[in-house]
Amino acid sequence: MFRTLRHTFELIKTSWHVLMKDKELIFFPIMAGIGVLILLGVFFLIGSATGTIDHFNEPTKINTATGLEESQIVAVDIILALSVFFTAYFIVIFFNAALISAAQERLRGGDPNVGSGLSHAAKHVHTILGWAIIAAVVALILMYLRSRSRGSMMGQIGTGLLSTGWAMITFFVVPILVTEGVGPIEAMKRSTGLFTATWGRQLTANFGFGIIQIGVLFVAGLITAIFSAISPIIGIPVGVVVFAVGIGGVMAMEGIFKAALYDYARGEKPLEFQEADLRQAYSPRPAAAAA
């Protein structure tokens, strides 16, 4: 276990070095965040005009004639909410695909930029859209199961295991979509195959990046508090920038990490990464894992 963690942190450190050579990779998760914020702003404006916001804030009301509670949520509200939910998933996955495309370009000896990553992702927009729909539907199902299991410890544990299992078996879906040109269902099958050989590395990677994210949040909060103590007007924008850059950096490193593991699984040697560290990610030989 400790050996696996050590190799994982070596790979994370290498991902950081790659990011420092192509700092523009950090813009992909930041653009995804901005895109989601714009989407939420549009939803708020439309939802305010249609009454959807009010309906979700107070989903039921008393019918004065019958004295019974009636739902205020109508079909338009549900359609609008689902449209925003699915679109948000597409935005996040599209920019993640662009990030991984650019990372793969670097790891194969190229010199990527924001434009090249976006261009490559755009060529696979139809399969990315298909995967976004599948991922969003599964997310809705898991949310429903989580809400139904409130108050039940076993139910919460079961839902948590399902969520973790889904994240693990779909770990390589996006790299497969932008590299192999297959559809989302086939990408899921191939990702599941790789999962059986890489589950230990995926778990320790999530643990390692989770620690880094906690550290970034702590530092961002500390910097925000310091500047807010001087002036709240300065503290808030500084905090937003530090948070965006910090979380964007961690997510960019995750994309590089995933791209490197995927390329190695296919029998390639990602530049910048030590083969000894990558070898620890797989029990079989790379070619066998790719098959």
C-alpha positions in Angstrom: 0.0 0.0 0.0 2.7 2.5 1.0 4.8 1.5 -2.0 1.7 2.2 -4.3 1.2 5.6 -2.6 4.9 6.5 -3.1 4.7 5.8 -6.8 1.4 7.6 -7.1 2.9 10.8 -5.5 5.9 10.4 -7.9 3.4 10.5 -10.8 1.6 13.4 -9.3 4.9 15.3 -9.0 5.7 14.6 -12.6 2.2 15.8 -13.6 3.1 19.1 -11.8 6.3 19.4 -13.9 4.4 18.8 -17.1 1.9 21.5 -16.1 4.8 23.9 -15.5 5.9 23.4 -19.0 2.4 24.0 -20.4 0.8 26.3 -17.9 -2.0 27.0 -20.4 -3.5 23.6 -19.5 -4.8 25.2 -16.3 -7.2 27.3 -18.4 -9.3 24.3 -19.4 -10.8 23.6 -15.9 -11.1 27.4 -15.4 -13.0 27.8 -18.6 -15.3 24.9 -17.6 -16.0 26.7 -14.3 -16.7 29.9 -16.1 -19.0 28.1 -18.5 -21.0 26.5 -15.7 -21.3 29.9 -13.9 -22.6 31.6 -17.1 -25.1 28.7 -17.6 -26.3 29.1 -14.0 -26.7 32.9 -14.6 -28.8 32.3 -17.7 -30.9 29.7 -15.8 -31.4 32.2 -13.0 -32.6 34.9 -15.4 -35.0 32.5 -17.3 -36.1 30.8 -14.1 -36.9 34.1 -12.5 -39.0 35.2 -15.5 -40.9 31.9 -15.7 -41.3 31.5 -12.0 -39.2 28.3 -11.9 -37.0 29.6 -9.1 -40.0 30.4 -6.9 -41.5 27.0 -7.7 -38.4 25.1 -6.6 -38.0 27.3 -3.5 -41.6 26.6 -2.5 -42.5 23.4 -4.3 -45.9 23.0 -2.7 -48.8 25.4 -1.7 -52.1 25.0 0.0 -55.2 24.9 -2.3 -57.6 27.3 -0.7 -60.6 25.4 -2.1 -59.6 21.9 -0.9 -57.2 22.7 1.9 -54.7 20.2 0.4 -51.1 20.7 -0.6 -50.5 21.0 -4.4 -47.2 21.0 -6.2 -46.3 24.2 -7.9 -43.6 22.6 -10.1 -44.8 22.2 -13.6 -43.4 20.5 -16.8 -41.6 23.7 -17.9 -39.8 23.8 -14.6 -38.6 20.2 -14.9 -37.5 20.6 -18.5 -35.6 23.8 -17.7 -33.9 22.3 -14.7 -32.9 19.1 -16.6 -31.6 21.1 -19.5 -29.3 23.1 -17.3 -28.2 19.9 -15.5 -27.3 18.1 -18.7 -25.7 21.1 -20.3 -23.5 21.6 -17.2 -22.3 18.0 -17.5 -21.5 18.5 -21.2 -19.5 21.7 -20.5 -17.4 20.1 -17.8 -16.8 16.9 -19.9 -16.0 18.8 -23.0 -13.3 21.0 -21.4 -12.0 17.9 -19.6 -11.7 16.2 -23.0 -9.9 19.3 -24.4 -7.5 19.2 -21.4 -6.7 15.5 -21.9 -6.2 16.0 -25.6 -3.7 18.8 -25.0 -2.0 16.7 -22.3 -1.6 13.8 -24.6 -0.1 16.1 -27.3 2.6 17.1 -24.8 3.2 13.6 -23.6 3.7 12.5 -27.2 6.3 15.2 -28.0 4.0 18.0 -29.2 3.6 21.6 -28.1 -0.1 22.0 -27.2 -2.1 25.2 -26.6 -5.6 26.0 -25.7 -6.7 26.1 -29.3 -5.3 22.7 -30.2 -7.0 21.1 -27.2 -10.3 22.7 -28.0 -10.0 21.8 -31.7 -9.3 18.1 -30.9 -12.2 17.9 -28.5 -14.5 19.6 -31.0 -13.9 16.7 -33.5 -15.4 14.3 -30.9 -18.2 16.6 -29.8 -20.9 14.1 -30.8 -19.5 11.2 -28.6 -18.7 13.7 -25.8 -22.3 14.7 -25.9 -23.5 11.1 -25.8 -21.2 10.4 -22.8 -22.4 13.6 -21.0 -26.0 12.4 -21.3 -25.1 9.0 -19.9 -23.1 10.4 -17.1 -25.8 12.9 -16.2 -28.5 10.2 -16.2 -26.4 8.1 -13.8 -25.8 11.1 -11.6 -29.5 11.7 -11.4 -30.1 8.1 -10.4 -27.4 8.2 -7.8 -28.9 11.4 -6.4 -32.3 9.8 -6.2 -30.9 6.7 -4.4 -29.0 9.0 -2.0 -32.1 11.0 -1.2 -34.1 7.7 -0.7 -31.5 6.3 1.7 -31.4 9.3 4.0 -31.6 8.1 7.6 -30.3 4.7 6.7 -26.6 4.2 7.3 -26.5 1.0 5.2 -28.3 2.8 2.4 -25.8 5.7 2.4 -22.9 3.3 2.4 -24.4 1.4 -0.5 -25.0 4.5 -2.5 -21.4 5.7 -1.7 -20.0 2.4 -3.0 -22.1 2.7 -6.2 -20.8 6.2 -6.8 -17.2 5.2 -6.2 -17.5 2.1 -8.4 -19.0 4.2 -11.2 -16.2 6.7 -11.0 -13.6 3.9 -11.1 -15.0 2.0 -14.1 -15.4 5.1 -16.1 -12.0 6.5 -15.2 -10.6 6.2 -18.8 -13.8 7.0 -20.8 -12.8 10.5 -21.8 -9.2 9.6 -22.9 -10.7 6.7 -24.9 -13.3 8.9 -26.6 -10.8 11.5 -27.8 -8.1 9.0 -28.8 -9.8 5.9 -30.2 -12.9 7.6 -31.8 -15.4 5.0 -30.4 -18.8 5.7 -29.0 -19.6 6.2 -25.3 -20.9 2.6 -24.8 -17.7 1.1 -26.3 -15.6 3.5 -24.3 -17.3 2.4 -21.1 -16.6 -1.3 -22.0 -12.9 -0.5 -22.6 -12.6 1.6 -19.5 -14.1 -1.1 -17.4 -11.5 -3.5 -18.8 -8.7 -1.2 -17.8 -10.3 -0.8 -14.4 -9.6 -4.4 -13.5 -5.8 -3.7 -13.9 -5.6 -0.3 -12.5 -8.1 0.0 -9.6 -5.4 0.2 -7.0 -3.7 3.1 -8.8 -7.0 4.9 -9.3 -7.9 4.7 -5.6 -4.6 6.0 -4.5 -4.7 8.7 -7.2 -8.0 9.9 -5.9 -6.6 9.8 -2.3 -3.5 11.8 -3.4 -5.3 14.4 -5.4 -7.9 14.7 -2.6 -5.1 15.6 -0.1 -3.8 18.2 -2.6 -7.3 19.7 -3.0 -7.7 20.0 0.7 -4.4 21.7 0.9 -5.3 24.1 -1.9 -8.6 25.0 -0.3 -6.8 25.6 3.0 -4.3 27.9 1.4 -6.9 29.7 -0.6 -9.0 30.2 2.5 -6.0 31.5 4.5 -5.0 34.0 1.7 -8.6 35.2 1.4 -8.9 35.7 5.2 -5.6 37.7 5.3 -6.6 40.0 2.4 -10.2 40.3 3.7 -8.8 41.4 7.1 -7.0 44.2 5.2 -10.0 45.0 3.0 -13.1 42.9 2.1 -13.2 44.6 -1.3 -9.7 43.2 -2.1 -10.1 39.9 -0.2 -13.1 38.6 -2.2 -11.6 38.9 -5.7 -8.2 37.8 -4.5 -9.8 34.7 -2.9 -11.7 33.9 -6.1 -8.6 34.1 -8.2 -6.5 32.0 -5.8 -9.2 29.4 -5.6 -9.7 29.2 -9.3 -6.0 28.9 -10.1 -5.5 26.4 -7.3 -8.4 24.1 -8.1 -7.7 24.6 -11.8 -4.1 23.5 -11.3 -5.1 20.4 -9.4 -7.7 19.4 -12.0 -5.1 20.0 -14.8 -2.7 17.7 -13.0 -5.4 15.1 -12.8 -5.9 15.3 -16.5 -2.2 14.9 -17.2 -2.0 12.0 -14.8 -5.0 10.3 -16.5 -3.6 10.9 -20.0 -0.2 9.4 -19.0 -1.7 6.3 -17.4 -3.9 5.8 -20.4 -1.1 6.1 -22.9 1.0 3.7 -21.0 -1.8 1.2 -20.9 -1.9 1.3 -24.6 1.8 0.4 -24.8 3.2 3.9 -25.3 5.8 5.6 -23.3 4.6 9.1 -22.2 7.4 11.6 -22.2 8.4 13.2 -18.9 7.2 10.1 -16.9 9.4 7.4 -15.4 8.5 4.0 -16.8 9.3 2.4 -13.4 6.5 4.5 -11.7 4.1 3.9 -14.6 4.7 0.2 -14.4 3.5 0.1 -10.9 0.1 1.1 -12.1 -0.6 -2.1 -13.9 -0.3 -5.7 -12.9 -0.2 -7.1 -16.5 2.1 -5.8 -19.2 0.9 -2.5 -20.9 -0.1 -4.3 -24.1 -2.1 -6.8 -22.2 -3.9 -4.1 -20.3 -4.7 -2.3 -23.6 -6.2 -5.4 -25.1 
